[in-house]
Amino acid sequence: MLHVRDLVKVYPGPVTALRGVSLELGEGMFGLLGPNGAGKSTLMKILAGVLEPTSGSVELDGRDVLADPSFVWRRLGYLPQEFGFYPHLTGRKMLEHLLHLKGVEAPDGMDALCGELLGLVNMAEAADRKVQEYSGGMRQRLGIAQALAGDPDLIIVDEPTAGLDPEERNRFYRLLADLAEERIVLLSTHIVEDVSVLCRRFAIIHEGRLLWETSPDEARREVAGEVYDGQVDAGEARALEGDPRVIRSVVSGGRHHVRLHAPDGEVPEGFEAVEPTLEDAYLVTIRAGDGRSAATAAAGGAA
C-alpha cells in the first residue's frame, strides 16, 4: 500500500505547488487527473523520492519513503514526463545504458535482460534501430522498458500518452493495463480519455489541491440529468459568453455547439438533456474548484 498524507510543497517565490494532498493506493491502476500546472509532476517526483516536500509524509508498505528514499528506488519504476534519450544509440544500447545507471542486476547478462524487457513492450524488432528513428509511442515504450527493470512494486508514469497518435495510445493503454494487474500503477495525466479507459479509481487535482477522489462511473452519475447539449447561432453564443454553466463551446459547420451544466434544468430553447461524459464531470469539478462533489459544488450547496 502507498499512503500519502498532507503533502505540501512550496517552491521559492513563494509558489505553493501542493496544498495538503492525501491519498491511499493499493494494487491496480490509479489516475491523477488535472490540467497542466495543477501539481501532478511535483507530486510524482515526491513519490519517486527525487524531491522533498515542505511537509507531509509518504509510506510504501509501512516504510517512510521520505526518510529512506532508497527503499522506494529499489521497488520503483518511473517514467517522468520528460525522458531524455541519446538519439544516436540503438534502442538496445540506450536501454542497457539506462539499466547500468539504475544499478539493475542482470544474473543472466545485460543483453539477455534488455532483450526480455524489449520483448515485454513489443519493441524486440526495433531494438537495433537508432532512437532518433523511433516514433513518440516507441520512445514511450522504451521508457516503460527501463521502468520495468527489477520487477517493481510501484510504477509511476507522468503524462505517458501526450503527443501519441490514436494507434500508439491504444497500444500503450494495453501495456499499462497489463502492468497494473499485480502492482500499483499511478498514472498522471491531463487527458480525460486516459482515465476513462484505464482507471477504476482516480483523483482530480487542481491548483495543488485534491478536489475529488472517485470512479469514472460515479463521476458521471454525479452530473446525470444535468448536462444539456444544443446548437446556437453566433448571436446566441455571444449571449452565453461568461455563463458559468457552459462546459464547452465549439464551432462546427458554422454553428456553435454548446454543452451546459444546468442542475435546475433551466436552459435556452432547443437544448436537450444528454448522457454526461467523464469530461463533463471533470470540467464541472475543475470549475467548482472547492473539493465538493461536482453536482453539489455547481449547485452551490453546503460544503
N, C-alpha and C positions, 0 to 999 in steps of 0.2 A: 504493500500500500504506500501511496505517496500522500503525505499530509503537508499542506501549505497553510500557514496561519498568519494572518495580519501582516502580510508583506507590504512594506513601504520602501520606496526608492526615491530619493531626492538628489538630483544632479546639481552641480554648481550653477548658480544663476539667481535664485534657485528655480529649478524646474522639477515639479513632482510628477514622476512617471507612473508610480504605483501608489494607490491610496487604500491600504488595508485589504489586500486581496487574500481570500481564504478558499481553499479547495481540498477535496479528498477524493483520490482517484484509485481505482482498482484495475484489474486486468481488462483489456479491451481498448477501443478507440474512444478518446475524449477530444472534443473540439473546443478550441478557444477562438471565438469569432468576434471580430471588431474591425473598425476602419483603420487605415494607415495612421500611425501615431497614437494608437489607443493604449500602448504599453505592452503589447504582446511580446515583442522581441526582448524587451527588458526582463519580463517575467521568464521567458525561455532561458535567457543567459544565467539568471539567478538559479533556476532549477538545474541547469547543467553544471553549476559550480564554477562558472567563469566570471561571475560578477557578484559582488557583495551587496546585500540590501542595506538600507539605512536602519531598518528594524524588521522584526518578524522572525519566523522560523520555518525550516523545511526539513522534513524527516522522510526517509525512504526505508521502509521495513523497520522502523523504530530507531534508525541511526540518524544522528544530526548531520545533515549534509553541509551546513554552513561551517560547522566546527571541523569537519573532516571531509572536504570535497573529494579527496582521492577515493573515498568509499563509493561515491556515485560515479566517478570517472571509470572505475573498473566494471561497472554494471550498466553503462550508458552508451547508447548510440545516438549521435547528434548530427542533424543536418541543418546547419544555420541558413538563414535567408540568403546570405551571400557567401558562396563557397568558391574559393579560388583554385583553379587548375592550371597546370603548365601545359599550354596548348601544343607544344612540340612533342610531348610524351604520348605514348600509346595509352589506351585505357588500362591495360595490364600494368604497365610501368608506373602510371600515376597512382593506381590503387596500391601497388607494392610500396611506393614511397609513403603514402598516407598511413599504411599499416605499420611501417617502421617508425614513423613519427609517434604513433599512438602506443608503441611498445607492445603490439599484439604478438603473442606467441604462436608459432606455427610448427607443431610437432612433426608434421609430415612434409615440411618445407613450405616456404612462402609462395612458390609458384603454384603448388597444389591448392593452397588456401585461396589464393587470388582466383584461380580457375573455378573453385567451388562457389565463391561469393558472386562472381560474374555470372555464373550459371543460374544462381538463385534470382537474379534481377533481369534475366533474359538478355544478357549482354555478351555471351560467350562468342558469338560470331563476329562481334565488333571489337573484341578485346585487343587486337593488334592494329587497329586503326588509330590514327592520331586524334587526340581530344579535340583539336581545332576543327575536325570534320564532323563532330557529334552535333546532333540536334539538341534543343533545350531539354527535351524529355530524356534523351540518352545521358546527358550530363547529370540530370537529377537521379537517374537510376545508378549511375556510378557513385554519386554521393551517398545513396542508400546502401550500396555495397560496402562502403567503408564503415557506415554506421552499424551494419550487421555483424561486423567482426567481433569475435568474442562472445557471441550469442547473448546480447544484452537483455536485461530485465526491463529496462526503461528506454524507449525510443522517443526522441523529441524531433519533430520536423517543423520548420518555420517557413511558412508560405511556400510549400513544395510544388504547387501547381501553377503559380503565377507565370504567365507567359507561355504556357503549354497549349498546343492546339488540342481540339477535342479528342482525337485519337490517342495522343500521348497522355492526356489527362485520364481517360478511361483506363489505359494500361496501368497508370500509376495508382489509380483507385484500387484496382485488383491486387496490386502488390501490397499496398498499405493494409488492406483488409486481411490479407493472409498473415501479415506480420502481427496483427492485433489479437490473434486467436489465443496466444499463450503469454502475452506480455502487456505491459502498459504502453500505449502509444498516445502521445499528446500531439495533436495536430493544431498548429496555429495558422489561421488564415483570415483573409478578408473576403473570401469567395463563398457566398452562401451555399452554392451547389456542393462544395466540398463537404460541408457539414451534413447537408440533406442526404447525400449518398452514403456517407461513411459512418456517421456517429450516432450511437444510441443516446448519448448524453452530450451536452455542450454547455458552454457558458458564454455570455455576451459581455465583452469588456469595452468600456468607452471612457476616455479621458482618465485612465488609470484606475477606474472603479469597476468592480464586478457587478453588473446590473441584474443579471438573471442567470440561474443555472436551471436547465430544463431539458426536455427532449424535443426533437422535431415535431412529433405528433402533438405533444402538449402545447407547444408554442403556437401551432396552427389552430388548435382548439380554442386558445385564449382569445383569438380575434374572429372566430367563426361567427358568421351572421353580421359582421360589422365592416366588411370590405366591399366596396362598390366600384364598378367599372363603367366608364362611359366615354363617348367621343363628343367633343365640343369644337366650335369654330374658334378662330383667333380671338374674337372679342370676348367670348365666354372664358377662354383660357386666361386672358389678361385679368378678368374679374376674379379668377380663382388664385391669382398670384399672391403669395403670402398667407394663403389659407392653411392653417396648421393641420387640417385634415388631409391635405394632398400627400399621398405616399410617393407617387412619381407621376411625371407628365412627359410624354414623348410625342413627337410629330411623326405621323405615318399617313402617307397618301394625302397630304395637305390638310389632314385633320389632327387635332390634338387628342391623343389617347390619355385619359386621366384616370388614376386609381385613387380612391378616397377611403380613409378610415373614419367611419361615422357611427359610433356606438348608439346614437339616438335615432338613426335611420333617416335623418333629415338631409336629403341630398337633392341636387338640381334634377329637373325633369330629364328623363332619358337614361339615368344611371340605374344599373341593376346590381343586386347583390350577387357576389361570386364567391367560389371557394377560395379561401385565403391560401397563399403560399408561405413558405418559411421566410422568404424575403420580405413579405408584407409584415409578418410578426417581428422580424429583426429590425426593420426600419421604424416601425411604431415604437419599439422599445428604445432604440437609439435616440429618437427624438424626444421621448418622455424623459429619459436620462436620469431617473432618480431611484432606480433599484426596485421599483414595484413591478408587478406583472404588467404585461403590455396593455391589456384591456383596462385594468384598474387605473394605471397611470394616465392613459389617454383620456379616460372619463373624468379625471380629476378627483378620484376617490381618496379616502384617508389612507395614510401610509401604514 
